[in-house]
Amino acid sequence: MNNLQKFTFSCIINDPQNREALLSAIENLFTAAPPDKLRDTLIEIYQMYILHEHNTFPIHFSSMAGHMLILLDTLRQIELTVFNPSTETE
């Protein structure tokens, strides 16, 4: 994320109306499926995509895997802090 994107994100997050909308969207997401189920679904879709589209790892697999890892780790942290606050992180 470049500085302009960080600034823009900061402005959006710091606006109470936007923050409320974002929190509502996140709440809706996790009401539909808890973070652990979302993680499982994303992993399954990711694996099926690789097999269907490439029959092997794509050239930019490291970048794609890194993005997935960040997303999955974020979901894991949300699950630990919001859904299981008494669980200690590793």
C-alpha positions as CSV (number, residue, x, y, z in Angstrom):
1,M,0.0,0.0,0.0
2,N,1.5,3.3,-1.0
3,N,1.3,6.5,1.1
4,L,-1.7,7.9,-0.9
5,Q,-3.6,4.6,-0.3
6,K,-2.7,4.6,3.4
7,F,-3.9,8.2,3.7
8,T,-7.1,7.5,1.8
9,F,-7.8,4.4,4.0
10,S,-7.1,6.4,7.1
11,C,-9.5,9.1,6.1
12,I,-12.2,6.6,5.3
13,I,-11.7,4.7,8.6
14,N,-11.6,7.9,10.7
15,D,-15.0,9.0,9.4
16,P,-17.5,7.7,11.9
17,Q,-20.1,7.1,9.2
18,N,-17.7,5.1,7.1
19,R,-16.3,3.2,10.1
20,E,-19.9,2.2,11.1
21,A,-20.6,1.0,7.5
22,L,-17.3,-1.0,7.5
23,L,-18.0,-2.6,10.9
24,S,-21.5,-3.4,9.7
25,A,-20.2,-5.1,6.6
26,I,-17.7,-7.1,8.6
27,E,-20.4,-8.1,11.0
28,N,-22.6,-9.3,8.1
29,L,-19.7,-11.2,6.7
30,F,-19.0,-13.1,10.0
31,T,-22.7,-13.6,10.6
32,A,-22.9,-15.5,7.3
33,A,-19.8,-17.6,8.1
34,P,-17.3,-17.5,11.0
35,P,-13.7,-16.8,10.2
36,D,-12.6,-20.5,10.4
37,K,-15.3,-21.5,7.8
38,L,-14.3,-18.6,5.5
39,R,-10.7,-19.7,5.8
40,D,-11.6,-23.3,4.8
41,T,-13.7,-22.0,1.9
42,L,-10.9,-19.7,0.6
43,I,-8.3,-22.5,0.8
44,E,-10.6,-24.8,-1.1
45,I,-11.4,-22.2,-3.8
46,Y,-7.7,-21.3,-4.1
47,Q,-6.7,-24.9,-4.6
48,M,-9.4,-25.6,-7.1
49,Y,-8.5,-22.4,-9.0
50,I,-4.8,-23.5,-9.3
51,L,-5.8,-27.0,-10.5
52,H,-8.4,-25.8,-12.9
53,E,-6.6,-22.8,-14.4
54,H,-3.0,-23.9,-14.4
55,N,-2.7,-27.7,-13.8
56,T,0.4,-26.6,-11.9
57,F,1.5,-23.6,-9.9
58,P,1.3,-20.4,-11.9
59,I,4.3,-18.2,-12.5
60,H,3.2,-15.7,-9.9
61,F,2.3,-18.3,-7.3
62,S,4.6,-16.9,-4.6
63,S,2.8,-13.5,-4.8
64,M,-0.6,-15.1,-4.9
65,A,0.3,-17.4,-2.0
66,G,1.6,-14.5,0.0
67,H,-1.7,-12.6,-0.5
68,M,-3.7,-15.7,0.6
69,L,-1.5,-16.1,3.6
70,I,-2.1,-12.5,4.8
71,L,-5.8,-12.9,4.3
72,L,-5.9,-16.2,6.1
73,D,-3.8,-14.9,9.0
74,T,-6.1,-11.9,9.3
75,L,-9.1,-14.2,9.5
76,R,-7.3,-16.3,12.1
77,Q,-6.5,-13.2,14.2
78,I,-10.1,-12.0,14.0
79,E,-11.3,-15.4,15.1
80,L,-8.9,-15.4,18.0
81,T,-9.5,-11.9,19.2
82,V,-13.2,-11.5,18.5
83,F,-14.7,-15.0,18.6
84,N,-12.4,-16.6,21.1
85,P,-10.9,-13.7,23.2
86,S,-9.7,-16.0,26.0
87,T,-7.6,-18.1,23.5
88,E,-4.0,-17.0,23.4
89,T,-2.3,-16.4,20.1
90,E,0.7,-18.5,19.1
